Amino acid sequence: MLTLRQRIFIIIGLIAGLLSAVLIYYFLILRRAPSEEQVPREEPAEGMAEEESAALKSGSTLDLLIPVSTEDAGERYARQVARIFVERFGSYSNQNNNRHIDDVMELSTPSMQKWLKTKEAGTGSPYYGVTTLVVASRIESITDTVASVRVDVQQKIEEGGGERVEQRSGKVELLGSGVGWKVNGLYWD
């Protein structure tokens, strides 16, 4: 004969086992992906090419390949270099030991590196800091060796316990080298 404690453990074990079985059944069987009859089909838009329309009707997403961007890889790379340079150089504080300049040296031409050395910020107290975020960039002109990228930035300036937000625009001049683009100038409007 089982004691009361043993009977309670057996009953609790059976209830827990049944509950687990029901949950497993629910998640594995009942919650599977909807069948094809349940998935609504999109109707092709007016003016859509025939092959795109056929791909939508067949339900295949691999048949329909639409280019994401018409931008050339070289243009994209030039914009990325300009964006990285502006965000790193434009984000600094009076307590970071000019780390922002060290971060952009390898992205710069030798003449730009000389100019950057003149822009070292002094240390001090109270705290002063700027965080720069490029919100838009576009190619103004580009050849194999020279590019000009327009940037629009938002700067959050923290000073004296308060902060303000400013917008600026500028131009980044790039020179093409054997390994990619190097920044040769930054001109704020």
Secondary structure, 3 states (H helix, E strand, C coil): CCCHHHHHHHHHHHHHHHHHHHHHHHHHHHCCCCCHHHCCCCCCCCCCCHHHHHHHHHCCCCCCCCCCCCCCHHHHHHHHHHHHHHHHHHCEECCCCCHHHHHHHHHECHHHHHHHHCCCCCCCCCCEEEEEEEEEEEEEEECCCEEEEEEEEEEEEEECCEEEEEEEEEEEEEEEECCEEEEEEEEEC
